[in-house]
Amino acid sequence: LFASACLENGASPFGCLHGVGHGLVASVGAENLREALRSCRALPVSPSRFDGCLTGAFMEYNVGTTEGSREFSVQSAYAPCTSVAIDMQPSCYLFQPLWWMKALPPSKELFAYLGELCRAVQDENTRDACFMGIGYALIPEEGFDPYRTVSTCGFLSKEAEVASCRSGALVGAWRIVRTDPIVRVACADGLSPEHAWRCATVRLEDIPGGWSVPWRRIGS
């Protein structure tokens, strides 16, 4: 029923199902996260790297709309991501940096610490999702300004990390700023062609039916 409504209402299926995930955790309680995850998995949607319902469930668990952010500790920095199935982990890590940013006190060292936390994730695919999550978390902090966010992503030490951060920022900004220049700013500026292209095209692979971006115009 949920999946059918999301696919039929004309909205982004990813965004709609993301809201379903929020609602499931809010309904059953954060302590019953696994019940909500099972409900997400029961939805008849096409598998993809990032699952809309799962991302909503993990986000609600971390930074609940009803109970607020849970407390951070070094020992639980990667929870619940490390305790869920491996194919759920990219969806979990995509919103893990948002929790870190909300739960940790602001400081000059915060962004560097976020990079360290993501860098310690062992699986390459999941680690990439974590760096994307930094960019996604940064874009609202920077007032949905792609220029400022691109600059902030520059604190990361490797070009691949910067590209992933920008890719996540692009997704966050595109929902608000639907103009072509943002694509070139967020992905192309200052990156090698390989990483600029990877930054852009990753969206089509990861969120089918989500945000539609004119990637072919990059570099034009």
Helices and strands as residue ranges (DSSP letters): H 2-8, H 13-28, G 30-32, H 33-41, H 52-62, E 63-64, E 68-69, G 74-76, G 81-83, G 86-88, H 89-93, H 96-103, H 110-119, H 124-141, H 146-153, H 159-174, H 181-183, I 184-188, H 193-206, G 215-217
